[in-house]
Amino acid sequence: MTKYEILLFDVDDTLLDFDLAENAALDRMFREEKIATTPEMIARYKEINESMWRAFERGEVTKNTLHNTRFAVALKEFGMEVDGVYFESLFQKYLQEAHHYVEGAYEVIAQLANHYHLYVVSNGVTLTQNKRLVDADLAQYFKGIFISEQTGYQKPMPAFFDYVFERIEHFDKAKTLIIGDSLTSDIKGGLLSGIDTCWFNIRNVENTSDIEPHYEIKKLHELQELLHTKIALY
């Protein structure tokens, strides 16, 4: 069986717990702006945000549109007119300060770095993701960090992966595996670009899509077990 040498990792809900980070950032932002929130408001914002991210992945909206309008769109439904750009700046400020690990993330990455070439592939904001990875003491283990904002493309676009592949020394698709929680971004992108995929089904949900990953794990430490028979030592 082909041995993997290159592992591509998503960040949010793969290495760092985005739900905890997002909730903390939202809470601080709304408290600072003296906006009393309800569970309904937060849930609706997350629905709108998720819908806009899927549209972004499909190339239907730009990253700037997503970031600079999502809060204005969501809060307008509750009778509030706000400056979407200003709210986005506050949100990113507080999001940068949150870097809660997904269970086992630090230990798994630290161990895999001894045997594999590790890279980050993320659709997040460059400044935010870089700071979170540094503060979480994870950045040191990656040979490269690729963020959609800097590449000009996003997952699952093949152009994003082409950008990444061209910048990895001695790159070989047959020896590359992408690990991520998103079927529509990480797994679909990996399949479109011709590399093997590992779906980190962190929420233990049923896959009702037509996207079929090569592997599926529910805990990050299971990746070590999956790779055990394919370990590539340097």
C-alpha positions in Angstrom: 0.0 0.0 0.0 1.2 3.5 -0.8 2.8 5.3 2.1 1.7 8.8 2.9 4.4 11.4 3.5 2.5 14.6 3.3 -0.5 15.4 5.6 -2.7 18.4 4.9 -4.7 19.6 7.9 -7.7 21.9 8.1 -7.8 24.1 11.2 -11.3 24.8 12.5 -13.0 21.8 14.1 -10.0 19.7 13.0 -7.2 21.1 15.2 -8.9 24.0 17.0 -12.4 23.9 18.4 -14.2 26.6 16.4 -17.5 26.4 18.3 -15.9 27.4 21.5 -13.9 30.1 19.8 -16.9 31.4 17.9 -19.2 31.5 21.0 -16.6 33.3 23.1 -16.0 35.9 20.4 -19.7 36.4 19.8 -20.3 36.8 23.5 -17.6 39.4 23.9 -18.5 41.3 20.8 -22.2 41.6 21.6 -21.5 42.5 25.3 -19.1 45.3 24.1 -21.8 46.7 21.8 -24.4 46.3 24.6 -26.6 44.1 22.4 -28.7 41.7 24.4 -28.8 38.4 22.5 -31.1 35.5 22.6 -30.4 31.8 21.7 -32.7 32.4 18.6 -30.5 35.3 17.5 -27.3 33.4 17.8 -28.7 30.3 16.1 -30.0 32.5 13.2 -26.6 34.2 12.8 -25.0 30.8 12.6 -27.5 29.6 10.0 -26.8 32.6 7.8 -23.1 32.3 8.4 -23.1 28.6 7.4 -25.1 29.4 4.3 -22.7 32.1 3.2 -19.7 29.9 3.8 -21.2 27.3 1.5 -21.9 30.0 -1.1 -18.2 31.1 -0.7 -17.0 27.5 -1.3 -19.1 27.4 -4.5 -17.6 30.7 -5.6 -20.9 32.5 -5.4 -19.7 35.2 -3.0 -16.4 36.7 -2.2 -14.6 36.4 1.2 -15.0 40.1 1.7 -18.8 39.9 1.0 -19.1 37.0 3.5 -17.2 38.7 6.3 -18.4 42.2 5.8 -22.2 41.5 5.5 -22.9 38.4 7.6 -23.6 40.4 10.9 -25.5 43.1 9.1 -27.7 40.6 7.4 -28.3 38.5 10.5 -29.1 41.4 12.8 -31.3 43.1 10.3 -33.7 40.2 10.8 -34.0 41.3 14.4 -34.6 45.0 13.6 -31.1 46.2 14.0 -29.0 48.2 11.4 -25.3 47.7 12.1 -22.1 48.4 10.4 -21.1 44.9 9.1 -17.5 45.8 8.6 -17.1 47.2 12.1 -18.7 44.1 13.6 -16.5 41.8 11.6 -13.4 43.6 12.8 -14.5 43.1 16.4 -15.4 39.5 15.8 -12.0 38.7 14.3 -10.2 40.5 17.1 -11.8 38.3 19.7 -11.6 35.2 17.5 -7.9 35.6 17.3 -7.6 35.3 21.1 -9.3 31.9 21.2 -7.3 28.7 20.5 -9.0 25.8 22.3 -7.7 22.5 21.1 -9.8 19.8 19.6 -9.3 16.8 21.9 -5.8 15.3 21.3 -4.8 17.8 18.7 -1.6 19.0 20.2 -0.4 15.5 21.1 -1.3 14.0 17.7 0.3 16.8 15.7 3.5 16.8 17.8 3.9 13.1 17.3 3.0 13.1 13.5 5.5 15.9 12.9 8.3 13.4 13.7 7.3 11.2 10.8 5.4 13.3 8.2 5.5 16.6 6.4 2.6 18.6 7.8 0.8 21.5 6.2 -2.2 23.6 7.1 -4.9 24.3 4.5 -7.6 26.6 5.7 -10.4 28.9 4.3 -10.1 31.2 7.3 -8.7 34.7 7.7 -4.9 34.7 7.4 -4.1 36.9 10.4 -6.6 35.2 12.6 -5.6 31.6 11.8 -1.9 32.3 12.0 -2.2 33.9 15.4 -4.4 31.1 16.7 -1.9 28.5 15.5 1.0 30.3 17.0 -0.8 30.9 20.3 -1.8 27.2 20.4 1.9 26.3 19.9 1.0 24.3 16.8 2.5 26.5 14.1 6.0 25.1 14.8 5.0 21.7 13.6 3.9 22.8 10.1 6.2 23.2 7.1 3.7 25.5 5.5 0.5 27.3 6.3 -1.8 28.0 3.4 -4.9 30.2 3.9 -7.4 30.9 1.2 -7.1 34.7 1.7 -3.4 34.6 0.7 -3.8 32.1 -2.2 -6.6 33.9 -3.9 -8.6 30.6 -4.1 -10.6 28.6 -1.6 -11.3 25.0 -0.8 -12.8 23.0 -2.5 -11.5 24.8 -5.7 -8.8 22.7 -7.5 -7.0 26.0 -8.0 -6.5 26.3 -4.2 -4.9 22.8 -4.1 -2.8 23.5 -7.2 -1.4 26.6 -5.4 -0.6 24.4 -2.4 0.9 21.5 -4.4 3.2 23.8 -6.3 4.7 25.1 -3.1 5.4 21.7 -1.5 8.9 20.4 -2.3 8.9 17.0 -3.9 5.1 16.9 -3.9 3.5 13.6 -4.8 -0.3 13.2 -4.9 -0.1 9.5 -4.3 1.7 10.2 -1.0 -0.6 13.0 0.2 -3.6 12.8 2.6 -6.0 15.7 3.6 -7.7 15.6 7.0 -10.6 17.8 7.7 -14.1 18.1 9.2 -15.9 19.5 6.1 -17.2 17.2 3.4 -18.0 20.1 1.1 -14.7 21.9 1.6 -11.9 19.5 2.7 -13.1 16.2 1.4 -14.6 17.4 -1.9 -11.6 19.6 -2.5 -9.2 16.6 -1.9 -11.3 14.4 -4.2 -11.4 17.0 -7.0 -7.6 17.5 -6.7 -6.8 13.8 -6.8 -5.5 13.1 -3.3 -6.7 10.8 -0.6 -9.1 12.2 2.0 -9.8 11.6 5.6 -13.1 12.9 7.0 -12.8 13.9 10.6 -16.5 13.4 11.6 -16.1 15.2 14.8 -19.8 15.6 15.4 -20.6 11.9 14.5 -23.2 12.8 11.9 -24.5 10.7 9.0 -23.0 11.4 5.6 -26.1 12.0 3.5 -24.2 13.6 0.6 -22.7 12.1 -2.5 -19.2 13.0 -1.2 -17.4 9.8 -0.3 -14.1 10.2 1.7 -11.4 7.5 1.6 -11.3 7.2 5.4 -13.5 8.4 8.3 -12.4 9.0 11.9 -14.4 10.4 14.8 -11.5 11.1 17.2 -8.2 12.7 16.1 -6.1 9.9 17.7 -7.7 7.5 15.3 -5.6 9.1 12.6 -2.5 7.7 14.2 -4.1 4.2 14.1 -5.1 4.7 10.4 -1.6 5.8 9.5 0.2 3.1 11.5 0.6 0.7 8.6 1.5 3.5 6.3 4.1 5.2 8.5 6.8 7.1 6.6 10.0 7.5 8.6 12.7 10.1 7.7 
